[in-house]
Amino acid sequence: MASSNVPNVPMGAGPGPGDAAAQHVPWHSRVHLSSIATRLDSALGNAGFDRAPWLAVVLAGGIASWFALHSRWEWGAAIAAALLLALWGWAISRNETREYLGRAVMIAALVFAFGIGLVWARSATVGAEPLAYPRVVTLQGRVLEREDQPARDRSRLTLAYRDAQDGHARKVRVNVPLLADNAPPDEGDIVRLRSRLMPPAPPLVPGAYDFARTAWFEGLAATGSAIGEIETLSVGQIEADPFSRAQRHLSQHVRGQLGGSEGAIAAAFASGDRGAIAERDESAMRDAGLTHLLSISGLHVSAVIAAAYFLALRILALWPWLVLRVRLPVMAAAVGALAGIGYTLLTGAEVPTVRSCVGAVLVLLALALGREPLSLRMVAVAASVVMLAWPEALVGPSFQMSFSAVIAIVGLHNAGPVRRFLAPRDEGMARRFLRHLAMLLLTGFVIEIALMPIVLFHFHRAGLYGAFANVLAIPLTTFVSMPLIALALALDIVGLGGPAWWLAGWSLDLLLAIAHFAASQPGAVKLAPQMSGLTIALFVLGGLWLALWSGRGRLLGLLPVTLALGLLVMTPAPDILIGRDGRNVGIADEEGRLVMLREGRSGYARDTIVELGGRGAETVGIDHSALARCSRDFCTVELDRGDRHWSILMARSRDLVSERALAAACERADIVVADRYLPYTCRPRWLLADQRFLSRSGGLALYLDDRRVATVADGQGEHGWWRAPRDN
């Protein structure tokens, strides 16, 4: 009987330890989500890290999500989901065992939703609808801003005018040639000129610079060039920005005292005006990893504030009455803060400068209060200030590189082994110098590693000797060039600045020599194809985890970094790049070169296609390629990729051709590219990229092995800067 197999267990007694049936407890009775939440709450509560920087990371995540998502309903859904998550966090925070976890979820979700709403509101408020199509107009407007660019023999004028056709007020930027006998108008002047205006350009190919997005947040509806002379109708009815005038006058004074490339770089250091730097020198600085020295950022602001702080401390110490009544560090910090703010305004208040100024002022405040000045919380506050004022800055290379470098420096110097290595000890001057030199070299390497993914993502190229060049260039700039420029400007007040200018010119000549030497070495520049958004996100998340977490748990950040490295190595280079106009095409040949359809037609287009090609800087014109057969109107390129033969037909003139002959040629081709509308009878075997198709898709990147087409439109969605060109 079945009942005879049932053990005799007393009523109310539990199963015995040897009872096998009692060990088969359902999984859901042993593992509860509530216990996981409780353990997570305890782990977060006991984690020894600063929570404040993570709020800045979450705010940045919300802003980045708005750019990554494509449509209004996706933005709204993301905000709604974040609010629901915040509500859930509030609900679980009422349980004492999960209070910390609930608060963390609630606050993070609210900050994330706020980030999406912030940049969405910013876009709706400042975005300017671009012109529908290029046109030549006679416009009358007020000069809002003037930027001189002597290296390119032009000035850039930002104008506000009212369109005569539709009556809309617009802001445009116009390039004006610099003429010796005709100075360009100043801010506040009302001018009349004839200009060819064009809508701000979207990316030429996928991954290229998106000027349309930048122009949208700057409120620019069009850019163009002046045709003929400019007529000034009235002068300075509105007072011009005094800082802009001071910046321009200071730049002109510096270039007047120190000529050539040295004077142009000295003007950049003193006023932030980079318009006079020759393209050759700027290219060498970029390839050597020294471009950050030309952009006023943390290095320059910190040097100015530090100099003002220590000078004020020494000078004020000579006044006994003040020493007995006021804390000198507080007074010196105030002087340094004023110097930093003035320098920031004078040099144009760009994002890196504002970030650096905010961070430096926080450091001064910490010094005045006797607190630890070098902390990630300070970096988080500075980043939050910038994101609150300019949320669109998050997706730009300037913001990302500035904060990545600062986070890397702070994270490195706050690490226990580094603190022990730099701790004061009884040693000779030579050993101390070598120890600090080794730390400087290590810091340079860490910064280069931190910046490498961002540089490759935005510029698709990286200087391989940047760490070595920076070890020499940063001390030279900080301790020699900038102090000499400041001394020369001070001595110019009494007309004695000549010797100081000579020494400053010598130091800047040495800086350029370092840049040109590093950039000219074999393999100095590494090109890479466009990495995916997932790859750069993994790099950023892993780096932030390594920097912001504490203890052994920070090593978990190596997992996403390692995965990102694998994805980067496996990122394929495109076989064909097609510009949005259909006129600029690059095709990778068997030798790793790019065969250019119109080599030399546009320097910007050629450089962009070479960089995004990710194969090397060597190009060959299509007429000189063994892969191509060209007539006056068309070229045919034959390629072997993988296990397939490809035939590409490209138009090279706009002359009319026989429709029947064109249809027959299209039938024999796999891909057809044209900068005009082709008839519907043109039906290639795979892709027809004529003007009709390109006007909707933007530029293309073709991967033949995968038969995959990447378009500029893929990453644009319903954002305002793309909606207008797409609808037309």
C-alpha positions, 0 to 999 in steps of 0.5 A: 500500500502506498500509505506504508511508504509514508514516514511516520512524522509527528504532527507539527514536526519539520522534515528531518535532516536526512529526509531527501524530500525536504531538500527539494525546495522550489527555487523560488522559495530559496531565492527572492528578489527582495533578498537580492535587493537587500544585499545590493542595498547593503553593498551600495551603502557600504561602498567606499566611493564618492556618490556625487560624481555618479550623478553627473554621469547619470545626467550625462547619460540622459543627455546622451540618450536624447542624441542617440534616440531618434524620435519624439515618442522615443524621447517621451517614452524614455522620460516616462520610463525613468519617472516610473523607475523613480516611483518604484525607487521611492516605493522600495525606499520605504522599506528600511532594509532597502532604503539606500537602494530605493533612494539611489534608484529614485534620484538617478532616474529623476536626474536621467529624465531631467537630462533628456528634458534639458537638452530637448528644451535646449534644442527647441529653444535655440535651434534655428531652422536652416535654409531650405536650399542654397541661394544668392541674396542681398542681406542687410543686417547687424554684425554680432561677432567678428573673427579674424583668420589671417592664416586664411586671408579672411574674417568671419562675420556672424550677422543677424538679418530679416529675410526679405522673402518670408520676413523671418529673422535669421542668424548667418555666418559669412566669410569675408576676404581680408583686404589691406585697404578695407578693414572688415566691419566691427561688432554692432555695425549695420552692413549690406552685402551680397552673399551666397548662402547655403544650409549648414552641411550635414556629415559628408559620410557616416562618422564625419563631422556634423556641422549641421548639428553644431550650427543648430545649437549656435542658432545659425540658419546658413553659412556662406561667402560674401560676393563683392564689397561690403557696405557699412550703413552705420557704425556701432549703434549697439556697444560691442562686446568689450571682451571681444574687442579686447581679445582682438586688440590683444591678439593684434598686439602680440602678432605685432611684437612677434611675427611668424608662426611663433607670434600666431601661437603666442596670440593663441596663448594670450587671447585664444585667437587661433586664426593666424596659425598656419595650417601646416603648423596646426596639422603638425601640432595635431599629429603630434598630440599637442593640439590641446595646447592651442585651445585655451583649456585647463593647462592655460587657465590653471597656469594663469590662476596659479601664477596670480595666486602665488604672486598675490600671496607673496606681494600681500605678505609684504603688508604687515597690517593686512597680514595681521587682519586677513587670512592671506590664502583667502585673499590670494584665492580671490585674486586668482579667481578674478584672474581666471574669470577675466582670462576665461572671458577674454579668451572667448569663454569656450567650453574647455575654458569654462570647465577649467575656470569652474574647476580651478575656482573650486580648487581655490575655494578648497585651498582657502577652506583647508579642504582637499582640492584635487577630487572627483567631486570637483570635476563632477561639479564643473561638468554639471555646470557645463552640462546645465548651461550647454548640454549639447557640449556633451557630444563634442570632442572638446568636452569629452577630451577635457573631462577625460583628461582631468578624470584620468589625472585625478583618478591616477593621483588619488590612487594609493600606490601613486600617493605613496610614490609621491609622498615626501621623503628624505632624499636628494634633489636628483632622486626627487627630480627623477621621481617627479619626471617618472610621474610626469611620464606616467601621467602623460601615458595615462592621459593618452590612453584615456583620450585615445578612444575619444580621439579615434571616435571623433577624428579617426586618427591618433598620434602615436608619439603624443605622450613623449611630445607632451612630456616635453611640450607641457612643461615648456609651455607652462613654465617657460612660454606662458610666463615669458609672454605674460612678462613681455606684455607687462613690460610692454606697458613701459616699452621694455618687452623686446628681450622677453618677446625674443625669449618667448619666440625662442621657446615657441620655436622649440615647441613647433620643432617638437611638434614637427619632429614628432609628426614627421616620424614613421607611423606617427599617425594611426588612422582607424575606421569609424567605431560604433556607438556601442564601442565608444560607450563601452570605453566610456563606461569602463573608464568611468568605472575605473576612475570613480569606483574604489577598492578592488571592485574598480577592476570590473571596469576592465571588462567593458574596456576589454570588450570595446578593444575587441570590437575596435579591432574587429571594426571593418574599414568600408570598401566604398565611401560616397559623399552626400553630393555623389561627387566625392567617392573613395574606393579601397583598392587591393593595395590599401589605397583609396581610389578617388573619383575627384581627387583634389576637388575639395581638400576637406572632402578628400581628407574626410574620406581618407580619415574615414577610410581607415586604411592610410593616407595614400590616395590615387586618382581614378584616371591612374588606377588599374582598377578603373576604365574611364570615359569622359562621362563615366568610370567603371571600377572592377573589384574582387571582395571575398568570393564575389566580383563587383562592378561600380559605375560612377558618373563624372560629368553632368552631360546628357547621355543616351538613356538606352545606353545608360540603362544597359550600363546600369544593368551590367553594374552592381553599384551606380553612383551619380551626382544627379537624378538618373532615370528609373530605367537605370537599375543596377544589381544592388544599389543606385546611389543617385541624387534622389537616393542621396538626398534622403540617405546622406553620405554612404559607407558600403561594406561589400563583404556583408552587403551592408550600407551605412547611411548618415540618415541612420543616426539622425532621426527627427532631430531638428538639424536633420529634419529640414534637409530630409523633408526637402 
